Amino acid sequence: RECEIAIPPLRERKEDIPEILNYYLKLHNEKYTELKSFSPSSYDFLIEQTWKGNVRELAGVVKVVLQTTTSNIVDVRDLIKVMKTTSNSVIVGSKVNLGLNE
C-alpha cells in the first residue's frame, strides 16, 4: 500500500525555521566543538526568506555560514554574503534592517 503525505513548502511553514536552524546549529557545534549561535536579527532574516529550495536550501546556507563565519555569532551580513554566493534565492529584506550601505 502507498500513502501520500503532503508537506507544505517551507515558505508556508515559517514557524518551523527556528527549529530547523537550531537543529543544524547543534549538529555543527557538536561536530566542531564550537559555540556558534545566530543573532536574533538573523533568525528574523531567515524566516523572511522564501526558500524555494525548501529545507535543503536553508540547510545548505546554514552549513556554509557556520563553517565560514569567524565570529561565534552569525549576523545578517554573514548570511547575505553566503546567500549571494551559494543560493539561488532572491534575498528578501523588506522587514529586516540589513544594515548595509548598498
ZADO-1210 file (C-alpha; in nm, 4 decimals, padded with zeros to 6 digits):
<atoms>
<atom x="00.0000" y="00.0000" z="00.0000" code="ARG" pos="1"/>
<atom x="00.1056" y="00.3515" z="-00.0731" code="GLU" pos="2"/>
<atom x="00.0384" y="00.6521" z="00.1393" code="CYS" pos="3"/>
<atom x="00.0709" y="01.0057" z="00.0127" code="GLU" pos="4"/>
<atom x="00.1880" y="01.2652" z="00.2617" code="ILE" pos="5"/>
<atom x="00.1545" y="01.6285" z="00.1612" code="ALA" pos="6"/>
<atom x="00.4129" y="01.8522" z="00.3266" code="ILE" pos="7"/>
<atom x="00.3655" y="02.2229" z="00.2569" code="PRO" pos="8"/>
<atom x="00.6668" y="02.4172" z="00.1292" code="PRO" pos="9"/>
<atom x="00.8894" y="02.5824" z="00.3877" code="LEU" pos="10"/>
<atom x="00.7630" y="02.9281" z="00.2877" code="ARG" pos="11"/>
<atom x="00.4239" y="02.8177" z="00.4239" code="GLU" pos="12"/>
<atom x="00.5775" y="02.6785" z="00.7449" code="ARG" pos="13"/>
<atom x="00.7814" y="02.9770" z="00.8652" code="LYS" pos="14"/>
<atom x="00.7299" y="02.8677" z="01.2258" code="GLU" pos="15"/>
<atom x="00.9472" y="02.5613" z="01.1549" code="ASP" pos="16"/>
<atom x="01.2521" y="02.7653" z="01.0528" code="ILE" pos="17"/>
<atom x="01.3885" y="02.8382" z="01.4045" code="PRO" pos="18"/>
<atom x="01.3691" y="02.4689" z="01.4943" code="GLU" pos="19"/>
<atom x="01.5462" y="02.3713" z="01.1708" code="ILE" pos="20"/>
<atom x="01.8157" y="02.6339" z="01.2366" code="LEU" pos="21"/>
<atom x="01.8675" y="02.5097" z="01.5904" code="ASN" pos="22"/>
<atom x="01.8963" y="02.1511" z="01.4667" code="TYR" pos="23"/>
<atom x="02.1756" y="02.2339" z="01.2201" code="TYR" pos="24"/>
<atom x="02.3396" y="02.4668" z="01.4698" code="LEU" pos="25"/>
<atom x="02.3529" y="02.1875" z="01.7297" code="LYS" pos="26"/>
<atom x="02.4979" y="01.9423" z="01.4748" code="LEU" pos="27"/>
<atom x="02.7670" y="02.1923" z="01.3758" code="HIS" pos="28"/>
<atom x="02.8606" y="02.2856" z="01.7326" code="ASN" pos="29"/>
<atom x="02.8879" y="01.9210" z="01.8374" code="GLU" pos="30"/>
<atom x="03.0870" y="01.8182" z="01.5318" code="LYS" pos="31"/>
<atom x="03.3361" y="02.1069" z="01.5500" code="TYR" pos="32"/>
<atom x="03.3218" y="02.1644" z="01.9286" code="THR" pos="33"/>
<atom x="03.2235" y="02.5258" z="01.8803" code="GLU" pos="34"/>
<atom x="02.9684" y="02.7517" z="02.0450" code="LEU" pos="35"/>
<atom x="02.8273" y="02.9390" z="01.7477" code="LYS" pos="36"/>
<atom x="02.4822" y="03.0951" z="01.7500" code="SER" pos="37"/>
<atom x="02.2565" y="03.3126" z="01.5379" code="PHE" pos="38"/>
<atom x="02.1749" y="03.6709" z="01.6289" code="SER" pos="39"/>
<atom x="01.8034" y="03.7469" z="01.6787" code="PRO" pos="40"/>
<atom x="01.8053" y="03.9529" z="01.3584" code="SER" pos="41"/>
<atom x="01.9496" y="03.6507" z="01.1720" code="SER" pos="42"/>
<atom x="01.6525" y="03.4399" z="01.2778" code="TYR" pos="43"/>
<atom x="01.4170" y="03.7152" z="01.1592" code="ASP" pos="44"/>
<atom x="01.6041" y="03.7487" z="00.8305" code="PHE" pos="45"/>
<atom x="01.5990" y="03.3747" z="00.7582" code="LEU" pos="46"/>
<atom x="01.2300" y="03.3471" z="00.8476" code="ILE" pos="47"/>
<atom x="01.1534" y="03.6232" z="00.5985" code="GLU" pos="48"/>
<atom x="01.3172" y="03.4434" z="00.3028" code="GLN" pos="49"/>
<atom x="01.1094" y="03.2457" z="00.0504" code="THR" pos="50"/>
<atom x="01.3255" y="02.9266" z="00.0444" code="TRP" pos="51"/>
<atom x="01.2261" y="02.7986" z="-00.2979" code="LYS" pos="52"/>
<atom x="01.4619" y="02.5061" z="-00.2386" code="GLY" pos="53"/>
<atom x="01.2838" y="02.4315" z="00.0890" code="ASN" pos="54"/>
<atom x="01.4732" y="02.2749" z="00.3802" code="VAL" pos="55"/>
<atom x="01.7614" y="02.1594" z="00.1612" code="ARG" pos="56"/>
<atom x="01.8354" y="02.5170" z="00.0549" code="GLU" pos="57"/>
<atom x="01.8060" y="02.6512" z="00.4105" code="LEU" pos="58"/>
<atom x="02.0317" y="02.3736" z="00.5425" code="ALA" pos="59"/>
<atom x="02.2920" y="02.4488" z="00.2757" code="GLY" pos="60"/>
<atom x="02.3034" y="02.8176" z="00.3659" code="VAL" pos="61"/>
<atom x="02.3239" y="02.7393" z="00.7370" code="VAL" pos="62"/>
<atom x="02.6047" y="02.4862" z="00.6934" code="LYS" pos="63"/>
<atom x="02.8144" y="02.7219" z="00.4808" code="VAL" pos="64"/>
<atom x="02.7643" y="03.0247" z="00.7041" code="VAL" pos="65"/>
<atom x="02.8566" y="02.8278" z="01.0161" code="LEU" pos="66"/>
<atom x="03.1732" y="02.6974" z="00.8508" code="GLN" pos="67"/>
<atom x="03.2854" y="03.0296" z="00.7043" code="THR" pos="68"/>
<atom x="03.1941" y="03.2824" z="00.9729" code="THR" pos="69"/>
<atom x="03.4834" y="03.3552" z="01.2072" code="THR" pos="70"/>
<atom x="03.2655" y="03.5118" z="01.4759" code="SER" pos="71"/>
<atom x="03.0741" y="03.2948" z="01.7209" code="ASN" pos="72"/>
<atom x="02.7579" y="03.4900" z="01.6434" code="ILE" pos="73"/>
<atom x="02.6209" y="03.4749" z="01.2889" code="VAL" pos="74"/>
<atom x="02.4635" y="03.8031" z="01.1863" code="ASP" pos="75"/>
<atom x="02.2616" y="03.9147" z="00.8853" code="VAL" pos="76"/>
<atom x="02.5703" y="04.0374" z="00.6989" code="ARG" pos="77"/>
<atom x="02.7243" y="03.6898" z="00.7195" code="ASP" pos="78"/>
<atom x="02.4053" y="03.5349" z="00.5843" code="LEU" pos="79"/>
<atom x="02.3802" y="03.7798" z="00.2953" code="ILE" pos="80"/>
<atom x="02.7408" y="03.7106" z="00.1910" code="LYS" pos="81"/>
<atom x="02.6763" y="03.3369" z="00.1846" code="VAL" pos="82"/>
<atom x="02.3380" y="03.3630" z="00.0157" code="MET" pos="83"/>
<atom x="02.4778" y="03.5838" z="-00.2606" code="LYS" pos="84"/>
<atom x="02.7383" y="03.3209" z="-00.3458" code="THR" pos="85"/>
<atom x="02.5710" y="02.9864" z="-00.2715" code="THR" pos="86"/>
<atom x="02.1968" y="03.0242" z="-00.3051" code="SER" pos="87"/>
<atom x="01.9649" y="03.0784" z="-00.5981" code="ASN" pos="88"/>
<atom x="01.7237" y="03.2620" z="-00.3702" code="SER" pos="89"/>
<atom x="01.6225" y="03.6193" z="-00.4075" code="VAL" pos="90"/>
<atom x="01.7269" y="03.7835" z="-00.0835" code="ILE" pos="91"/>
<atom x="01.4278" y="03.9442" z="00.0832" code="VAL" pos="92"/>
<atom x="01.4979" y="04.2251" z="00.3263" code="GLY" pos="93"/>
<atom x="01.1928" y="04.4449" z="00.3452" code="SER" pos="94"/>
<atom x="01.1123" y="04.3767" z="00.7105" code="LYS" pos="95"/>
<atom x="01.4620" y="04.3342" z="00.8500" code="VAL" pos="96"/>
<atom x="01.7097" y="04.6198" z="00.8761" code="ASN" pos="97"/>
<atom x="02.0013" y="04.4754" z="00.6827" code="LEU" pos="98"/>
<atom x="02.2413" y="04.7449" z="00.7992" code="GLY" pos="99"/>
<atom x="02.4118" y="04.7586" z="00.4606" code="LEU" pos="100"/>
<atom x="02.5362" y="05.0633" z="00.2756" code="ASN" pos="101"/>
<atom x="02.4484" y="04.9231" z="-00.0671" code="GLU" pos="102"/>
</atoms>
